Amino acid sequence: MREEETLEETMYDRLLALLDRHEAQYRLIDHEPEGRTDLVSPMRGNEVADAAKCIVVMVKLGKKVTKWVLAVVPGDARVDLNGIKRLLGGTYVAFADSEAAERLAGSVAGTILPFSFHDDLELIVDPEILEKEELFFNAARLDRSMALRGKDYAAITSPRTEHIATRAS
């Protein structure tokens, strides 16, 4: 358990240092431990659509090459796996297993940040995310979230932007 706490503390500190270095406007929100977007959003006081849902995706490019994507979509949407597969010219796509996701993202499931700090993890953001005045996400901890100004997020990450969100009809 201590290793998990250290991992969270490390990414949390790294996130704050990055945002402070860029003079980003953000607020920290303490709440009961929760990592599921639909459950934590009411605790934070935000609409689910204003949450940044962050999912690590594995895309196979042939038999020997694996590409990892950090997909960021609105909290009320799902990641379009087949869309990501087409974007990257993949032959197979799936959600990363929790071990790979946590290793690449640097935090435990439910606390994955909408920032990539790993060279092997490509950040792809749905354009709806960049339209938000304020984004909400767990700050590499289950018990603390962040509200970050959308313009600051866009300026700091300069993400690849693609339509990767889908909603149930």
MIDOSE-1310 file (N, C-alpha, C; in nm, 2 decimals, decimal comma, always signed):
residues 169
mree	+0,08/-0,12/+0,00/+0,00/+0,00/+0,00/+0,09/+0,13/+0,00; +0,20/+0,12/+0,07/+0,28/+0,24/+0,07/+0,34/+0,28/-0,07; +0,37/+0,18/-0,15/+0,42/+0,20/-0,28/+0,31/+0,28/-0,36; +0,18/+0,24/-0,35/+0,07/+0,31/-0,42/+0,06/+0,45/-0,37
etle	+0,07/+0,48/-0,24/+0,07/+0,61/-0,19/+0,18/+0,70/-0,24; +0,30/+0,64/-0,25/+0,42/+0,71/-0,30/+0,39/+0,75/-0,44; +0,34/+0,66/-0,52/+0,31/+0,68/-0,66/+0,22/+0,80/-0,67; +0,11/+0,80/-0,59/+0,01/+0,91/-0,60/+0,07/+1,04/-0,56
etmy	+0,15/+1,04/-0,45/+0,22/+1,16/-0,40/+0,31/+1,22/-0,51; +0,38/+1,13/-0,57/+0,48/+1,17/-0,67/+0,41/+1,24/-0,79; +0,30/+1,18/-0,84/+0,23/+1,24/-0,96/+0,16/+1,36/-0,92; +0,10/+1,36/-0,80/+0,03/+1,48/-0,74/+0,13/+1,60/-0,74
drll	+0,25/+1,58/-0,68/+0,35/+1,68/-0,67/+0,39/+1,73/-0,81; +0,41/+1,63/-0,90/+0,46/+1,66/-1,03/+0,35/+1,75/-1,10; +0,22/+1,72/-1,08/+0,12/+1,79/-1,15/+0,12/+1,94/-1,09; +0,12/+1,95/-0,96/+0,12/+2,09/-0,90/+0,24/+2,17/-0,95
alld	+0,36/+2,11/-0,96/+0,48/+2,18/-1,00/+0,46/+2,22/-1,15; +0,41/+2,14/-1,23/+0,38/+2,17/-1,37/+0,29/+2,29/-1,38; +0,18/+2,28/-1,31/+0,08/+2,39/-1,32/+0,13/+2,52/-1,26; +0,20/+2,51/-1,15/+0,25/+2,64/-1,09/+0,36/+2,70/-1,18
rhea	+0,44/+2,62/-1,25/+0,55/+2,67/-1,34/+0,48/+2,74/-1,45; +0,36/+2,70/-1,50/+0,29/+2,76/-1,61/+0,19/+2,87/-1,56; +0,19/+2,89/-1,43/+0,10/+2,99/-1,37/-0,05/+2,96/-1,41; -0,08/+2,84/-1,40/-0,22/+2,80/-1,44/-0,31/+2,83/-1,32
qyrl	-0,44/+2,85/-1,36/-0,54/+2,88/-1,26/-0,61/+2,75/-1,23; -0,61/+2,71/-1,10/-0,67/+2,58/-1,06/-0,72/+2,59/-0,92; -0,81/+2,50/-0,88/-0,86/+2,49/-0,75/-0,85/+2,34/-0,71; -0,82/+2,32/-0,58/-0,81/+2,18/-0,53/-0,94/+2,15/-0,46
idhe	-1,00/+2,04/-0,47/-1,13/+2,00/-0,41/-1,11/+1,87/-0,34; -1,12/+1,87/-0,20/-1,11/+1,75/-0,12/-1,25/+1,68/-0,12; -1,25/+1,55/-0,12/-1,38/+1,47/-0,12/-1,35/+1,33/-0,07; -1,46/+1,26/-0,05/-1,44/+1,12/-0,01/-1,37/+1,04/-0,12
pegr	-1,29/+0,94/-0,09/-1,22/+0,87/-0,20/-1,31/+0,81/-0,30; -1,29/+0,85/-0,42/-1,38/+0,79/-0,53/-1,30/+0,82/-0,67; -1,30/+0,73/-0,76/-1,24/+0,74/-0,88/-1,33/+0,73/-1,00; -1,45/+0,70/-0,98/-1,55/+0,69/-1,10/-1,61/+0,82/-1,13
tdlv	-1,60/+0,87/-1,25/-1,64/+1,00/-1,29/-1,78/+1,03/-1,25; -1,87/+0,94/-1,28/-2,01/+0,96/-1,25/-2,04/+0,98/-1,11; -1,96/+0,91/-1,02/-1,99/+0,92/-0,88/-1,91/+1,04/-0,81; -1,79/+1,07/-0,86/-1,71/+1,18/-0,80/-1,76/+1,32/-0,84
spmr	-1,82/+1,33/-0,96/-1,86/+1,46/-1,01/-1,96/+1,53/-0,91; -2,06/+1,46/-0,86/-2,15/+1,53/-0,77/-2,08/+1,57/-0,64; -1,98/+1,49/-0,60/-1,90/+1,53/-0,48/-1,82/+1,66/-0,50; -1,77/+1,68/-0,62/-1,70/+1,80/-0,65/-1,78/+1,91/-0,69
gnev	-1,91/+1,89/-0,72/-2,00/+1,99/-0,75/-2,00/+2,03/-0,90; -1,95/+1,94/-0,99/-1,95/+1,97/-1,13/-2,04/+1,88/-1,21; -2,08/+1,93/-1,33/-2,16/+1,84/-1,42/-2,06/+1,73/-1,47; -2,12/+1,61/-1,49/-2,04/+1,50/-1,54/-1,97/+1,54/-1,67
adaa	-2,04/+1,61/-1,76/-1,99/+1,65/-1,89/-1,86/+1,74/-1,87; -1,84/+1,81/-1,76/-1,73/+1,89/-1,74/-1,61/+1,82/-1,68; -1,62/+1,69/-1,66/-1,51/+1,61/-1,61/-1,43/+1,56/-1,72; -1,30/+1,55/-1,70/-1,21/+1,49/-1,80/-1,19/+1,35/-1,76
kciv	-1,25/+1,26/-1,85/-1,23/+1,11/-1,82/-1,11/+1,07/-1,90; -1,02/+1,01/-1,83/-0,88/+0,97/-1,88/-0,87/+0,82/-1,89; -0,85/+0,77/-2,01/-0,84/+0,62/-2,03/-0,71/+0,59/-2,11; -0,64/+0,49/-2,06/-0,52/+0,45/-2,13/-0,57/+0,33/-2,23
vmvk	-0,53/+0,35/-2,35/-0,57/+0,26/-2,46/-0,45/+0,20/-2,53; -0,46/+0,07/-2,56/-0,35/+0,00/-2,63/-0,39/-0,03/-2,77; -0,30/+0,01/-2,86/-0,33/-0,01/-3,01/-0,22/-0,09/-3,06; -0,25/-0,20/-3,13/-0,15/-0,28/-3,19/-0,14/-0,23/-3,34
lgkk	-0,01/-0,21/-3,38/+0,02/-0,17/-3,52/+0,09/-0,29/-3,58; +0,02/-0,39/-3,62/+0,08/-0,51/-3,67/+0,11/-0,60/-3,55; +0,19/-0,70/-3,57/+0,22/-0,80/-3,47/+0,32/-0,76/-3,36; +0,41/-0,67/-3,40/+0,52/-0,65/-3,30/+0,52/-0,51/-3,24
vtkw	+0,44/-0,42/-3,29/+0,44/-0,28/-3,24/+0,31/-0,25/-3,17; +0,33/-0,20/-3,04/+0,22/-0,15/-2,96/+0,23/+0,00/-2,94; +0,13/+0,07/-2,95/+0,12/+0,21/-2,93/+0,02/+0,23/-2,81; +0,06/+0,32/-2,72/-0,02/+0,35/-2,60/-0,08/+0,49/-2,62
vlav	-0,20/+0,51/-2,59/-0,27/+0,64/-2,60/-0,34/+0,67/-2,47; -0,32/+0,80/-2,42/-0,40/+0,85/-2,31/-0,51/+0,93/-2,38; -0,63/+0,87/-2,38/-0,75/+0,93/-2,44/-0,82/+1,01/-2,33; -0,85/+1,14/-2,36/-0,93/+1,22/-2,27/-1,05/+1,27/-2,34
vpgd	-1,17/+1,23/-2,27/-1,30/+1,26/-2,33/-1,38/+1,32/-2,22; -1,49/+1,39/-2,25/-1,58/+1,44/-2,15/-1,64/+1,33/-2,06; -1,67/+1,36/-1,94/-1,71/+1,26/-1,84/-1,84/+1,19/-1,88; -1,92/+1,25/-1,96/-2,05/+1,18/-2,00/-2,04/+1,11/-2,13
arvd	-1,92/+1,09/-2,18/-1,89/+1,02/-2,30/-1,81/+0,89/-2,28; -1,80/+0,81/-2,39/-1,71/+0,70/-2,38/-1,60/+0,72/-2,49; -1,49/+0,65/-2,47/-1,38/+0,65/-2,57/-1,42/+0,57/-2,69; -1,41/+0,62/-2,81/-1,44/+0,55/-2,93/-1,31/+0,47/-2,97
lngi	-1,31/+0,35/-2,92/-1,19/+0,26/-2,94/-1,16/+0,24/-3,09; -1,27/+0,21/-3,17/-1,25/+0,19/-3,31/-1,20/+0,31/-3,38; -1,25/+0,43/-3,33/-1,20/+0,55/-3,39/-1,05/+0,57/-3,37; -1,00/+0,54/-3,25/-0,86/+0,55/-3,22/-0,78/+0,45/-3,30
krll	-0,83/+0,33/-3,32/-0,77/+0,23/-3,40/-0,75/+0,28/-3,54; -0,86/+0,34/-3,60/-0,85/+0,40/-3,73/-0,75/+0,51/-3,74; -0,75/+0,60/-3,64/-0,66/+0,72/-3,64/-0,52/+0,67/-3,65; -0,48/+0,57/-3,58/-0,34/+0,52/-3,57/-0,31/+0,41/-3,67
ggty	-0,41/+0,37/-3,75/-0,38/+0,26/-3,85/-0,36/+0,13/-3,78; -0,43/+0,11/-3,67/-0,40/-0,01/-3,59/-0,48/-0,14/-3,64; -0,43/-0,25/-3,59/-0,50/-0,38/-3,63/-0,58/-0,43/-3,51; -0,56/-0,38/-3,39/-0,63/-0,42/-3,27/-0,62/-0,31/-3,17
vafa	-0,73/-0,30/-3,10/-0,74/-0,19/-2,99/-0,81/-0,25/-2,87; -0,77/-0,20/-2,76/-0,83/-0,24/-2,63/-0,80/-0,14/-2,52; -0,88/-0,14/-2,41/-0,83/-0,07/-2,30/-0,71/-0,14/-2,24; -0,61/-0,06/-2,20/-0,49/-0,11/-2,14/-0,53/-0,18/-2,01
dsea	-0,46/-0,29/-1,97/-0,48/-0,35/-1,84/-0,44/-0,26/-1,73; -0,49/-0,28/-1,61/-0,46/-0,18/-1,51/-0,31/-0,17/-1,48; -0,23/-0,28/-1,49/-0,09/-0,27/-1,46/-0,02/-0,18/-1,56; -0,05/-0,19/-1,69/+0,01/-0,11/-1,80/-0,04/+0,04/-1,78
aerl	-0,17/+0,05/-1,76/-0,22/+0,19/-1,74/-0,15/+0,26/-1,63; -0,14/+0,20/-1,51/-0,08/+0,26/-1,40/+0,07/+0,29/-1,42; +0,14/+0,20/-1,48/+0,28/+0,22/-1,51/+0,30/+0,34/-1,60; +0,22/+0,35/-1,71/+0,24/+0,46/-1,81/+0,19/+0,59/-1,75
agsv	+0,08/+0,59/-1,68/+0,01/+0,71/-1,63/+0,08/+0,76/-1,50; +0,14/+0,67/-1,43/+0,21/+0,71/-1,31/+0,12/+0,72/-1,19; -0,01/+0,68/-1,20/-0,10/+0,68/-1,09/-0,20/+0,57/-1,10; -0,27/+0,54/-1,00/-0,36/+0,43/-0,99/-0,49/+0,46/-1,07
agti	-0,56/+0,35/-1,12/-0,69/+0,36/-1,19/-0,78/+0,45/-1,11; -0,85/+0,54/-1,18/-0,94/+0,63/-1,11/-0,88/+0,76/-1,08; -0,75/+0,77/-1,09/-0,68/+0,89/-1,06/-0,59/+0,94/-1,18; -0,61/+0,88/-1,29/-0,52/+0,91/-1,41/-0,55/+1,05/-1,46
lpfs	-0,44/+1,12/-1,47/-0,44/+1,26/-1,51/-0,46/+1,28/-1,66; -0,51/+1,40/-1,70/-0,52/+1,43/-1,84/-0,39/+1,49/-1,90; -0,28/+1,45/-1,84/-0,15/+1,49/-1,88/-0,06/+1,36/-1,90; +0,02/+1,36/-2,00/+0,11/+1,24/-2,02/+0,25/+1,29/-1,97
fhdd	+0,30/+1,21/-1,88/+0,44/+1,24/-1,83/+0,53/+1,13/-1,88; +0,49/+1,04/-1,97/+0,56/+0,92/-2,02/+0,58/+0,93/-2,17; +0,70/+0,91/-2,22/+0,73/+0,93/-2,36/+0,65/+0,83/-2,44; +0,61/+0,71/-2,39/+0,54/+0,61/-2,46/+0,39/+0,62/-2,46
leli	+0,34/+0,73/-2,40/+0,20/+0,75/-2,38/+0,16/+0,88/-2,46; +0,10/+0,86/-2,58/+0,05/+0,97/-2,66/-0,08/+1,03/-2,61; -0,08/+1,16/-2,59/-0,20/+1,22/-2,54/-0,29/+1,26/-2,66; -0,42/+1,21/-2,66/-0,51/+1,25/-2,76/-0,64/+1,30/-2,69
vdpe	-0,68/+1,42/-2,72/-0,79/+1,48/-2,65/-0,90/+1,51/-2,74; -1,03/+1,48/-2,70/-1,14/+1,51/-2,78/-1,16/+1,67/-2,78; -1,19/+1,73/-2,89/-1,21/+1,87/-2,89/-1,31/+1,93/-2,79; -1,41/+1,86/-2,75/-1,50/+1,91/-2,66/-1,44/+1,94/-2,52
ilek	-1,33/+1,87/-2,49/-1,26/+1,90/-2,36/-1,20/+2,04/-2,37; -1,15/+2,08/-2,48/-1,08/+2,21/-2,49/-1,18/+2,33/-2,50; -1,31/+2,30/-2,51/-1,41/+2,40/-2,51/-1,46/+2,43/-2,37; -1,42/+2,35/-2,27/-1,47/+2,37/-2,13/-1,40/+2,49/-2,07
eelf	-1,48/+2,57/-2,00/-1,42/+2,68/-1,93/-1,33/+2,63/-1,81; -1,38/+2,52/-1,75/-1,31/+2,46/-1,64/-1,32/+2,30/-1,65; -1,21/+2,23/-1,63/-1,21/+2,09/-1,64/-1,20/+2,04/-1,49; -1,26/+1,92/-1,47/-1,25/+1,86/-1,34/-1,19/+1,72/-1,35
fnaa	-1,10/+1,68/-1,26/-1,04/+1,55/-1,27/-0,98/+1,52/-1,13; -0,96/+1,39/-1,10/-0,89/+1,35/-0,98/-0,75/+1,39/-1,00; -0,69/+1,44/-0,90/-0,55/+1,50/-0,91/-0,45/+1,39/-0,86; -0,45/+1,28/-0,93/-0,36/+1,17/-0,90/-0,38/+1,11/-0,76
rldr	-0,50/+1,14/-0,71/-0,54/+1,09/-0,58/-0,69/+1,06/-0,58; -0,73/+0,97/-0,51/-0,88/+0,93/-0,50/-0,96/+1,03/-0,41; -0,89/+1,10/-0,32/-0,95/+1,19/-0,23/-0,94/+1,34/-0,26; -0,88/+1,37/-0,37/-0,86/+1,51/-0,41/-0,87/+1,53/-0,56
smal	-0,95/+1,63/-0,60/-0,97/+1,66/-0,74/-0,92/+1,80/-0,77; -0,92/+1,83/-0,89/-0,88/+1,96/-0,94/-0,98/+2,02/-1,04; -1,00/+2,15/-1,03/-1,07/+2,22/-1,13/-0,97/+2,31/-1,19; -0,94/+2,29/-1,32/-0,84/+2,36/-1,40/-0,90/+2,44/-1,51
rgkd	-0,86/+2,56/-1,53/-0,91/+2,64/-1,64/-0,88/+2,57/-1,77; -0,98/+2,55/-1,85/-0,96/+2,49/-1,98/-0,85/+2,55/-2,07; -0,85/+2,68/-2,07/-0,74/+2,75/-2,15/-0,60/+2,71/-2,11; -0,59/+2,70/-1,98/-0,45/+2,67/-1,92/-0,42/+2,52/-1,96
yaai	-0,52/+2,43/-1,95/-0,49/+2,29/-1,99/-0,45/+2,29/-2,14; -0,52/+2,35/-2,22/-0,48/+2,35/-2,37/-0,34/+2,41/-2,39; -0,31/+2,52/-2,32/-0,18/+2,59/-2,34/-0,07/+2,50/-2,29; -0,09/+2,43/-2,18/+0,02/+2,35/-2,12/+0,04/+2,22/-2,20
tspr	-0,07/+2,16/-2,24/-0,05/+2,03/-2,31/-0,03/+2,03/-2,46; -0,09/+2,14/-2,52/-0,09/+2,14/-2,67/-0,12/+2,01/-2,73; -0,23/+1,95/-2,69/-0,26/+1,81/-2,73/-0,29/+1,78/-2,87; -0,27/+1,66/-2,92/-0,33/+1,62/-3,04/-0,48/+1,61/-3,02
tehi	-0,56/+1,68/-3,10/-0,70/+1,69/-3,08/-0,77/+1,61/-3,19; -0,85/+1,51/-3,15/-0,93/+1,43/-3,25/-1,06/+1,39/-3,19; -1,16/+1,37/-3,27/-1,29/+1,33/-3,22/-1,29/+1,18/-3,18; -1,27/+1,16/-3,05/-1,25/+1,02/-3,00/-1,36/+0,99/-2,89
atra	-1,46/+1,08/-2,88/-1,57/+1,05/-2,78/-1,69/+1,01/-2,85; -1,76/+0,92/-2,79/-1,89/+0,87/-2,84/-1,99/+0,87/-2,72; -2,11/+0,88/-2,76/-2,22/+0,88/-2,66/-2,32/+0,78/-2,70; -2,38/+0,71/-2,60/-2,49/+0,61/-2,62/-2,61/+0,68/-2,68
s	-2,67/+0,62/-2,78/-2,79/+0,69/-2,84/-2,91/+0,64/-2,78
